[in-house]
Amino acid sequence: MAEAQLDYAANVKKYVSTVDAAAVRGIVKHLGIALHSKDSSLVAASDPEELRRVRDGFMKKKLGLTQTDSELDAALKDVMATMASEHDKSRVTVCYLLAEKFGKLSLFE
C-alpha cells in the first residue's frame, strides 16, 4: 500500500478495530483528484453545503442509498460526532465510516 494510503488507513483505524485495506484503496481511488488539495481532502463538518455534497454525491450517488435526506443527515451527523476529536476530518475516513455504517464497503474492494 502506498504511503498516503497507509496514512489514510491509520486514520480510519482510530475509529474501527479492523481496517479493510482494499476498501481504503477503493475509496482513495474513487475520491481521486479531491485528495490532491488539503482543503478538498477534508470534510468541513460545520459547513452545511459541504455536508450536503457528502450526502448527495457520496451517500446517494456512490453508495446508492435511498433513505430520506433527514435519515442520511442523521447518519452523517453520527459520523461527524464520532470524529469530533479531530479538527481536520479526513474525507477518506468520513467516506469509509459512512460506507461501513451502511454495509457498503464491498463497493470499494
Buried (B, 14 or more C-beta within 10 A) or exposed (E): EEEEBEBBBEBBEEBEEEBBBEBBBBBBEBBEEBBEEEEEBBBBBEEEEBBBEBBEEBBBEBBEBEBEEEEBBEBBEEBBEBBEEBEEBBBBBBBBBBBBBBEBBEBBE
